[in-house]
Amino acid sequence: MKIAIIGAGLTGLRAANELKEYAKVRVFEKNEIGGLLSSFCNGYYIEKYYHHLFRKDSELLETIKRFGLNSKLVWKTVKVGFAINGSIYSLSTPIDILRYPHMSFRDKLDLAIFTIRSRKLEYENFDDIPVISALKDRFGDRLLEKFFMPMLKAKFGDNADKVSFAWLLARVAIRSNRRLRGEEIGYLRHGFHQLIEKMAENLEIVHANCEIKREGKWSVNGEDFDAVIFTGPIPELGELAFKFRLPRIKYQSSVCALASLKNSISDIYWINVEKATFGAIIEHTNFMPFEDYGENLVYLASYSTPEGWLFNQADSETAKLFLRDLKRFNVREGDVRWIRIFKAKYSSPIYETGFLKKITPYRIHDGFYIAGMTSKPNYPERSMNGSLKAGREVAECLKKDFGFE
Ligand SMILES: Cc1cc2nc3c(=O)[nH]c(=O)nc-3n(C[C@H](O)[C@H](O)[C@H](O)COP(=O)(O)OP(=O)(O)OC[C@H]3O[C@@H](n4cnc5c(N)ncnc54)[C@H](O)[C@@H]3O)c2cc1C
């Protein structure tokens, strides 16, 4: 029995590990092992895109343990904040929030009640409701314009008005793991690349861009397989997506800069930024110790569409724009030791209203499976945890179909 797995991201690696004792498994990867969780090596390893985990990520925590990395797992309470007109405000503690000048006491109270209530709601019941009208109904225009819109615009750009309220509720619930001093998040000290390496050990991984065909049997780049699991973005399937009438899923792209700065910007880990080319400043060395890297590492995070100007612009131009907007935070060009731009064309589905109906089932056709960011465990927000769960569940589905258990 031969199984081809397309994609060596978390979904593909997890599925391969679940199936390797039952069949001959070959993983195909056209870019880097780790997919969106791949790292950049600069004497140390650091993810190309900022990553952290949460206490509720049971599938990820279990995988970390299974691959012997529990001793590397660290939890930290980090500060979060907001930047308006170049001024940075910490919104980490109840006192910070009370002191924040750009919102009335009434708005703060409404937001606090909303956050607490969001945790108890069933997201799926809100899948058909557009986020903007839902927020308007609850808060009126004030909080929408001042608080939610900058966040939605930074994340979804022109697609912000199409996003479902389910996405926002999930996001608020995930990010409301608040302690008195800030938000508690976890990380694998010295990088998630350690997990990727362990998961890739003892797997047969071929570096190739794959074309899947059905010619009697399933074939991948001309070689026959009994089953194929595709873990990449749906548009990459080309004709097959059309043949199996897969829903048209819109994706957004990530444009992310990683920079080494002579000085730290603040003591805050995550700052949402208003009206800049990047929507957030994520200071990694306010999360993990400076000594692990020997330099101040800062991500500047931005989202685009695959067709958008930001995604298609030359890296040097993007770096220039990001550096221009960094000046608001007293960072001059001479303060930047180096800057690298990383781009991911398909970094997340856009969770539009009605997305529930677009979730892809694992079994698409006899011997052909899809798992990853469009699978149920990644609704209504994709995550490392969701992809690991999708990888395990697609393997279970295949095992059942082929009578492995
Ligand atoms: C900016 C950013 C920040 C994030 N932060 C967090 C975070 O803090 N916490 C969290 O839990 N999650 C975070 N995530 C999400 C997390 O990284 C993803 O959900 C997860 O890594 C997706 O894994 P995957 O295997 O499903 O998909 P991918 O990582 O996209 O893997 C799919 C792989 O398939 C390959 N592929 C596609 N087509 C082909 C083909 N035809 N032939 C061969 N190979 C192919 C691709 O190259 C890719 O490597 C973040 C993502 C981004 C972009």
The ligand as an ORCA input file, in Angstrom:
! r2SCAN-3c Opt
* xyz 0 1
  C       1.626     35.153     10.050
  C       1.146     33.881     10.689
  C       1.119     33.786     12.066
  C       0.625     32.632     12.684
  N       0.629     32.558     14.041
  C       0.115     31.465     14.635
  C       0.132     31.354     16.044
  O       0.628     32.245     16.760
  N      -0.436     30.252     16.616
  C      -0.998     29.246     15.865
  O      -1.484     28.256     16.426
  N      -0.979     29.314     14.512
  C      -0.457     30.392     13.887
  N      -0.445     30.460     12.524
  C      -1.126     29.403     11.750
  C      -0.281     28.154     11.540
  O       1.006     28.483     11.081
  C      -0.972     27.286     10.468
  O      -2.324     27.093     10.823
  C      -0.325     25.927     10.272
  O       1.074     25.985     10.295
  C      -0.806     25.380      8.914
  O      -0.261     24.108      8.672
  P      -0.762     23.265      7.409
  O       0.093     22.071      7.305
  O      -2.230     23.038      7.514
  O      -0.571     24.216      6.152
  P       0.801     24.768      5.524
  O       1.742     25.127      6.589
  O       0.376     25.807      4.546
  O       1.402     23.495      4.759
  C       0.986     23.101      3.471
  C       2.236     22.702      2.688
  O       1.841     22.155      1.415
  C       2.813     22.528      0.468
  N       2.218     22.394     -0.889
  C       1.113     23.018     -1.343
  N       0.859     22.642     -2.630
  C       1.838     21.760     -2.962
  C       2.128     21.031     -4.147
  N       1.364     21.117     -5.238
  N       3.212     20.235     -4.160
  C       4.007     20.107     -3.063
  N       3.786     20.781     -1.901
  C       2.707     21.593     -1.863
  C       3.134     23.970      0.841
  O       4.382     24.377      0.315
  C       3.128     23.895      2.379
  O       4.422     23.647      2.904
  C       0.107     31.569     11.876
  C       0.185     31.664     10.487
  C       0.694     32.795      9.896
  C       0.772     32.881      8.399
*
